[in-house]
Amino acid sequence: MIFNKSLILCLVVCVTYCLHCVSAYADNHGGTFGLRFADGRETGNDDVMQRYSLSWSFDKKWLESDLGYLSGRWELSHTRWQLWLQDKNTGWTVNPVFRYVLPARSFIPAKNFYYFFDAGIGVIKLDHRGFEKRDLGSKWLFEDKLAMGFGIGKHYEIAISWVHYSNANLASNNDGASMLAINYALSF
């Protein structure tokens, strides 16, 4: 029970920080708010994952240079897994995602085109604590996310991502699960 209270407290602190520090912001590389969809499979088997996200941008740019800049966004996601040996599993995630943006002009002169690399660590609450025969140890897990892709204008993005779910050995079992996915985003 202490484990769950600690994760809930962590989630409350993250959301409070988000509401305090993040305001609407848009630049030429992605809009202020966005809808994201990911379709993927678990690495090692054929379990299907679908993820629907709402995102909103940070009001910050860091490390600006001629090559690009660091920025980020918050994501609130609902993920659904279609599993073969058990009923589906679903979860809700809150995730800060940091992004390094490389405008295409850094490589080739293309207007309204950019590349990006994303990295984030968040918290997910699952309906069930396992996938198939694996015990993830808890319904509360950490979500590690890496992605790379490209954007066209400030409205459309396509990326490939790797997402890993684990309890970071805070519970007795920690089988973990990893997913590879194609991501689509529409920003406003």
C-alpha positions as CSV (number, residue, x, y, z in Angstrom):
1,M,0.0,0.0,0.0
2,I,2.9,2.4,0.7
3,F,4.2,1.8,-2.8
4,N,0.8,2.9,-4.4
5,K,0.6,6.0,-2.1
6,S,4.1,7.0,-3.2
7,L,3.4,6.7,-6.9
8,I,0.1,8.6,-6.4
9,L,2.0,11.4,-4.6
10,C,4.6,11.4,-7.5
11,L,1.8,11.7,-10.0
12,V,0.1,14.6,-8.1
13,V,3.5,16.5,-7.9
14,C,4.1,16.0,-11.7
15,V,0.6,17.2,-12.6
16,T,0.8,20.2,-10.2
17,Y,4.2,21.2,-11.7
18,C,2.6,20.8,-15.2
19,L,-0.3,23.1,-14.4
20,H,2.0,25.7,-12.7
21,C,4.8,25.9,-15.3
22,V,3.3,25.1,-18.6
23,S,1.3,27.5,-20.7
24,A,0.1,27.5,-24.3
25,Y,3.1,27.8,-26.7
26,A,3.5,27.2,-30.4
27,D,6.5,27.6,-32.7
28,N,7.2,26.4,-36.3
29,H,7.8,22.8,-35.1
30,G,4.6,21.4,-33.7
31,G,1.5,23.1,-32.3
32,T,0.5,24.0,-28.8
33,F,-1.9,21.1,-28.3
34,G,-1.9,17.8,-30.2
35,L,-3.6,14.5,-30.7
36,R,-1.3,11.4,-31.1
37,F,-1.9,7.9,-32.1
38,A,0.5,5.0,-31.9
39,D,0.1,1.5,-33.3
40,G,2.6,-1.2,-32.4
41,R,3.6,-4.6,-31.2
42,E,5.4,-5.9,-28.1
43,T,8.9,-6.9,-28.8
44,G,9.3,-10.7,-28.5
45,N,5.7,-11.6,-29.4
46,D,2.7,-10.4,-31.4
47,D,0.7,-8.6,-28.7
48,V,-0.9,-5.5,-30.3
49,M,-0.7,-2.1,-28.6
50,Q,-2.7,1.0,-29.5
51,R,-2.2,4.3,-27.7
52,Y,-4.2,7.6,-27.9
53,S,-2.7,10.7,-26.4
54,L,-3.4,14.4,-25.8
55,S,-0.3,16.5,-25.6
56,W,0.5,20.1,-24.8
57,S,3.8,21.9,-25.3
58,F,6.2,23.3,-22.7
59,D,6.6,27.1,-22.7
60,K,10.4,26.7,-23.0
61,K,13.2,26.3,-25.4
62,W,16.7,25.3,-24.2
63,L,20.1,25.0,-25.8
64,E,19.1,26.9,-28.9
65,S,21.7,27.0,-31.7
66,D,21.9,27.0,-35.5
67,L,21.4,23.2,-35.4
68,G,18.2,23.1,-33.3
69,Y,16.9,23.3,-29.8
70,L,15.5,21.3,-26.8
71,S,11.8,21.6,-25.9
72,G,9.2,19.2,-24.7
73,R,5.6,18.4,-24.0
74,W,3.3,16.7,-21.5
75,E,1.2,13.7,-22.6
76,L,-1.9,12.2,-21.1
77,S,-2.4,8.8,-22.8
78,H,-4.7,5.8,-22.8
79,T,-3.0,2.6,-24.0
80,R,-4.8,-0.7,-24.9
81,W,-3.1,-4.0,-25.4
82,Q,-4.8,-6.9,-27.3
83,L,-3.4,-10.0,-25.7
84,W,-3.6,-13.6,-26.9
85,L,-3.7,-15.5,-23.6
86,Q,-5.7,-13.2,-21.4
87,D,-8.2,-10.4,-21.7
88,K,-7.1,-7.0,-22.9
89,N,-5.1,-4.8,-20.6
90,T,-5.4,-1.0,-20.5
91,G,-3.7,1.8,-18.8
92,W,-3.5,5.6,-18.3
93,T,-0.2,7.4,-18.5
94,V,1.1,10.9,-17.6
95,N,4.4,11.5,-19.3
96,P,6.8,14.5,-19.7
97,V,8.6,14.1,-23.0
98,F,11.7,16.1,-23.9
99,R,12.4,16.7,-27.6
100,Y,15.4,17.9,-29.6
101,V,14.3,19.5,-32.8
102,L,16.6,19.7,-35.9
103,P,15.1,22.0,-38.6
104,A,15.7,20.5,-42.0
105,R,17.7,23.6,-43.0
106,S,20.5,22.1,-40.9
107,F,20.9,19.4,-43.5
108,I,18.9,20.2,-46.6
109,P,17.0,23.4,-47.6
110,A,13.4,22.3,-47.1
111,K,10.9,24.8,-45.7
112,N,8.5,23.6,-43.0
113,F,10.2,20.3,-42.5
114,Y,12.0,19.1,-39.3
115,Y,13.5,16.1,-37.6
116,F,13.1,15.3,-33.9
117,F,14.3,13.0,-31.2
118,D,12.1,12.4,-28.1
119,A,12.8,10.9,-24.7
120,G,10.6,10.7,-21.6
121,I,9.9,8.8,-18.4
122,G,6.4,8.8,-17.0
123,V,4.0,6.8,-14.8
124,I,1.3,4.3,-16.0
125,K,-1.6,2.8,-14.1
126,L,-2.7,-0.6,-15.6
127,D,-6.0,-2.5,-15.1
128,H,-4.0,-5.8,-14.6
129,R,-0.5,-6.2,-13.3
130,G,0.6,-8.6,-16.0
131,F,0.9,-9.3,-19.7
132,E,0.1,-12.8,-20.7
133,K,2.2,-15.1,-18.4
134,R,4.5,-12.3,-17.2
135,D,4.1,-10.6,-13.8
136,L,5.0,-6.9,-13.9
137,G,4.8,-6.8,-10.1
138,S,2.4,-3.9,-9.8
139,K,-0.4,-2.1,-11.6
140,W,1.7,1.1,-11.2
141,L,4.7,1.2,-13.5
142,F,7.3,3.5,-15.0
143,E,7.1,4.1,-18.7
144,D,10.4,4.9,-20.6
145,K,10.0,6.3,-24.1
146,L,12.3,7.0,-27.0
147,A,11.2,8.1,-30.4
148,M,12.6,9.7,-33.6
149,G,10.7,11.1,-36.6
150,F,10.0,14.0,-38.8
151,G,7.4,16.8,-39.0
152,I,5.8,18.7,-41.8
153,G,4.7,22.2,-41.1
154,K,3.4,22.7,-37.5
155,H,0.5,20.2,-37.8
156,Y,1.8,16.7,-38.9
157,E,4.4,14.3,-37.5
158,I,5.3,10.7,-38.1
159,A,7.7,8.8,-35.8
160,I,8.9,5.4,-34.7
161,S,9.0,4.8,-30.9
162,W,10.2,2.2,-28.3
163,V,8.4,2.2,-25.0
164,H,9.4,0.1,-22.0
165,Y,7.2,-0.6,-18.9
166,S,8.8,-1.6,-15.6
167,N,8.4,-1.1,-11.9
168,A,12.2,-0.4,-11.5
169,N,12.5,-3.3,-9.1
170,L,10.3,-1.6,-6.5
171,A,8.1,-4.8,-6.4
172,S,9.1,-8.4,-6.0
173,N,8.5,-9.3,-9.6
174,N,9.6,-7.1,-12.5
175,D,9.3,-9.0,-15.9
176,G,8.8,-5.7,-17.8
177,A,7.4,-5.3,-21.3
178,S,8.7,-3.3,-24.4
179,M,6.8,-2.1,-27.4
180,L,7.8,-0.8,-30.9
181,A,5.3,1.5,-32.6
182,I,4.6,3.8,-35.4
183,N,3.3,7.2,-34.2
184,Y,1.1,9.8,-35.9
185,A,0.5,13.3,-34.6
186,L,-1.8,16.2,-35.4
187,S,-1.0,19.4,-33.6
188,F,-3.1,22.6,-33.4
